[in-house]
Amino acid sequence: MPAYRDRRSGCWRYRKRVRLPDGTRPRIEGTPSLNTKLEAEAAERAHIERLLRGKPPERKEAPRFEDFAVDFLNISRAKNKPSEIDSKESILRVHLTPAFGKRRLDQIRYAEVQDYTARKAARLKPKSVNNHLTVLRRLLVVAKKRGLIEAVPEFEWLKVPRPDFDFLTFEEAGRLTAATDPDWRCMVIVAMKTGLRQGELLALRWEDVDLVAGQLRVRRSVTRGVVTVPKSGKGREVPLGDEVLSSLKAERHLRGPLVFCTADGRMLKKNEVKHPLWRACKRAGLRQIGWHALRHTFASHLVMRGAAMKAVQELLGHATMEMTNRYSHLSPEVPRHAVKLLDGLDRVTNSSGRQLGDKALFST
């Protein structure tokens, strides 16, 4: 039959039987790379020519998922941070390998991915399911690049609601600072006034703090005891206000290169810094918050004071504006500027000085 358009997908395809010199009549079919009738006919002719030249070499059987998962993790270690490798390893071990382990990679098609998504969505949050799909798709992409499979199936992501975040008001921030133990007050102030992530605070060194120029450079972060680059993959510079400068000058010590450390200069651990913050919250009569809420507080206060969203993005070290836009609703200028666009419409005049009505204004 001639090239035809598939009713379901709308794609041009070809399908026919071909008589070969040895008397066999195999059926050929396929879809062209470009969705046109001419391309479908050209793909059909090319397919027939390949058959007439001889059978192509048989493709090596695709490996099973559980076998390639080991290779995938080893490949990922060259580019990913240790925390990312741990996350991928956990998702593969607990979720993906039990679901796909015995299947060959070329047996994981759209239907299998969709069924997996449906099963997990019944028990897990959409963001968690999307994290699984991200790892699965990346694994299949790597397999395709290595010539193990011919195509990667289509993936459909679950809609994820915008996450809520907690931050302190200006009054609450003042109460927290006053209620914090002196030994921890500088760390709390730096967190609220610079927006550093917890791992960036713990890895901050005095060599990255310029008390004369009034700025610090974020070049390191620590996750699960491993020091790496910041989350965005690149460093950034953050200017320091007077309160932060005064606090850092008072904090200056000779215990070692780290700004915030133990009495013997050792790097602090996450479980060692949460309780001092919780004690301060209790003394200040506040809800219990974590260190990341202080980062949210920094961003929220900037936006509430009218800072440009682009500047906030750069100070936070967000890779995309999408993350920063979570704070945009806090800006008092956004609705005011929008409404002010309507000011003066009833006072617009023409070149002769005669006032124009709304109808005349929008009809010109």
N, C-alpha and C positions, 0 to 999 in steps of 0.2 A: 504494500500500500504506500501511497505517497506520504510526504511529511504531513503531519497533522498537529492540531492544537489540543492539548489535553484539557478536558472540561473542568476538572477539579483544580488543577494548578495554574491553568492558563499558559503553560509552557509549550513551546514547539518541540515535537519529538519525531523520531523516525522508528519504523518497525517493519521488517520484512524478512522473508526467507531467501537465502542465496544458494544457488546451485554451484558447487565447487567441482573442479576437474575430477576429483575422486568419486563423484556421484553423490556425496553427502549434501544435505540441504539444511544447514544450521540457520537458526533464527537470530537475527541481529536487531538490537534496539538501543536507543540512547537519547540523551538530551544535549544539545549544543551548548557551548559556553556563552554564546550570545543568543538571546531569545528572539530569533527571527526565522522565517521559513527558509530563506536562502542558506542560513547557517546550518539548519537542520538537514537540508539536502546535501550540503557540503560535508557534514559530519558523516552522513550515510555513505557517501562515495568513498571517503577516507577509510571507513570501517571495512567496506568491501575490498578495497585495495590491500589492506593489511591481511585479510583472510586469504586473498589470492597469492600473496607473497609467502605465506606460510604461517603456521601458528606461532604467536609470540611466546617467549619463554614463560613458563608458569611462575606466578608470583609466589614468593615465599610466604608461608602461612603466618598470619599475624600472631604475635605472642599473646599469652593470657594476661589479663589485667593484673593479677597479683604478681606476676613475674616482672612486668614492665614498671610497676609501681616502685620497685626497688631502684631500678635505673633512673626513673624520673626524680626521685629524691636526691640521688647522687648528682644528677645534672643540676638540680635546683640549688645545691649547696654552693655552687660557684658564683651565683648572683644574689641569692637571698640572705637576709640577716638570720642569725640563729633563732630568733623568736618566730620568724616566718616559717623556717624549716620545722620547728616544733609544732606549729599550728597545722601545717600540711601533713606531717607525719601522723598527728592525732586524727585528723579528718579521714585520712586514708585507712588507718588501722581500725578505727571505731565504726566508720560509716561506709566508705566507698568500697573497700576491699570485701567486706562481708556481702555487699550487694552485687558486685561485678567480678569478684575475684576469679572465678572459674571461666568466665567468658573470654573469648578472643576479642581483641580491641575492635576488629571490624564487625563484631556482632553487637556493639553498643551503638544503637541508632536512635533516631528521634523518639520512637515509641518507648524504648527502654529508659531514656533520660526523663521523658514526661511521666512515666510510671513511678520512677524513683522520686521525682519532685512531689508527686501527689502523696506518696506514702509518708515522706518526711514532713510535708506541710501539715499533716494531721497531728503531728506531735511536737514540732519545733517552730520557732519563730521564723518569719520570712527571711530575716537577715542571716540567720544560721544556715538555712537551706541554700540561700544564694552563695554563701561562703563555700558550701560543698560543691555547688555547680561550678564555681570559679576554678576550684582545684581540678575537678573532673575535666572541664573544657581545656584547661592549660595542659593537662596530661595528654589529651588527645591531639592537641595542636603540636606538641613536641613529637608525638609519635608520627604524625603526618610529615613533619619536617624531616624526620629520619627515614622516611620512605616505608614505614611499617603499615600504614593504612592510606587509602586513597582520598578520603574526605572526612571532615569533622561534621557531625550532625548539628542541626540547628538547635540553639538553646533559647528557652524562654524564661525570663527572670521573674520572680515574684515581686509584687509591689511592696515596698518597705515604707511604713509611715515615718514621718520626720521624727527623729528621737528627741525626747525632752531632755533638757539640761538644767541643772541647778546652779544658781549663783547668789552671791550675797548682795544685798543693797548697800549703798554707801554707808548707812548708819550701822548695819550689821558688820560690815568690814572693819569699821573702827572699833566696835565692841570686841571682835575676835582678836585684833591686834593687841588691844589692852589686856585681854585675858590670857594671852599666850605666855608660857614660861619664858624668862629672859634668854635661856639657852637656845630656844627655838624661834624666838620672835623674828630674827633676821630672815630665816628661811621662809617664814610665812609672808613677810613683807615682800621679799623678792618674788615669791610665787604670785602674789596678787598684783604686783606692780610691773612684772615683766612678761607674765604668761608662759613661763617655761613649763614644760611637761615635767612630771615627777622624775623620770629617768634623766632628763637634762639637768635638773637641779642636783641630783645625786652625783652626776659626773662633772659638774662645773668645777673648773680649776681657776686658781688665782691668776694664772697667766692669760686667761681669757677675759679678765675683768680689768678695765682701764678706768681707775678712779680719778684720773686727771681729765681725760676726755669725756668721762661720764657715759660710758657704754660698755656692753659686754658682748662677746661673740659666742654664739651657741655652735659648738663644733662636735660635741660628743653627747651620747646618751647611753644609759645602761639598762639592759633588759635581762632579767634572770641571771645577773652577775656578769654578763658579757658586755663590754664597752664597744659600741659601734657608732656609726654616724647617726644624726637625728632621723626621726621617722620619715621626713620628706626626702631624705637622701642627700641633703645639702645643708650647709651651715647658714646662719643669718646673724645680723647685728641688731641689737636692741638697745635703744638709748635709755639712760637711767635718770629718773627724777630725783629731786633733792632728798626725799624721804629714803629712797633706796640707797643713795650714795652715803648718807649719814649712817644708815644701819650697817652697810658693808664696811665702812671705815672703822666703825666700832667693833665689828666682828673680826677684823684682820688678826690672824694668829700665825704661829710658826709650827703648827702640828703636822704640816705636810702640804702637798700641792692642792688638795681638795678644799673648796670653800666650806662645804658642809660635811663634817666627818665626825668620827668618834674621838674620844680623848687621846687615843694613840695614833690618830691619823688615818684609821681604816675607813673605807667607803661604807656609808650607811646602807642598810638593807630596807626593803619596802616595809617589812613588818616592824621595823624599828622606828619608823617615822609616822605611822598612822595613829598610834596611841597618844603622842603629844598633841596632835591636832584634835583628836576627839576630846581630850581633857580640856583644851581651850574652848571648844564648842560648848561643853557642859558648863564651864564657868561663866561663859558669856550668855548663857540661856538660849543657845541656838540649837537647831537640829544638827544631827551628826552628819558631817560631810567628809569627803575625801579630798586629796590634794588636787585632783583634776577639777573640782568645783572652783578652786582658786584661779585656775587658768580660765575657766568660764567667766569668773568674776572680772578678771582683767579685760577680756574682750567685751563683755557687756557694758562695763563702765566706759570704755572708749567709745562705743557706739552711742551710748546714752548721752555722752558729752559732744556728739556730733562729728566724731572722727570719720574720715573717708573709709569705705569698706575695703578699698584696695590697700590702704595703709595697714588696716587691721589684719588683712590676709598676710602681708609681708612680716608683720611683727609676730604673728602666731606661727609662721612657717607652714601654712597650708599649701598643699600642692595645687589645689584648684579653688576657685571662688565659691564653688558649691558648698563646701564646708563652712566658709565664713558667712555665707548668706543666712545661716541659721540665726544669726544675731540681728539681722536687718530690721525685724519687726520692733526692736527696742529703740530704734532711732526716732527721736521726736520730730526730726526735720522732714522725714519722708512724707507723712500725710500732710504736713503743713505746706511743703513745697508743692504738692499735688493740687491742693485746694487753691493756693495762691495763683495758679495758672488761670483761674477764672476771674481774678480781680481785674477790674477795669474794662470788662467786655462791654458793659453798658455805657462806657464813656468814650468809646472809640469814635473818632471823627474822620470825615473825609478831607480831601485836600483843601476844600473851601472853608473848612472850619465848622461845617454843619454836622451835628451829632447823628450817628447812624444807629439804627435799631439792630437787634439781634438778627432779624430776618435778612436785612440788607447786608449785614456783615458776612453771613455765611453763604450768601448768594453771589458774592463778588469773586 
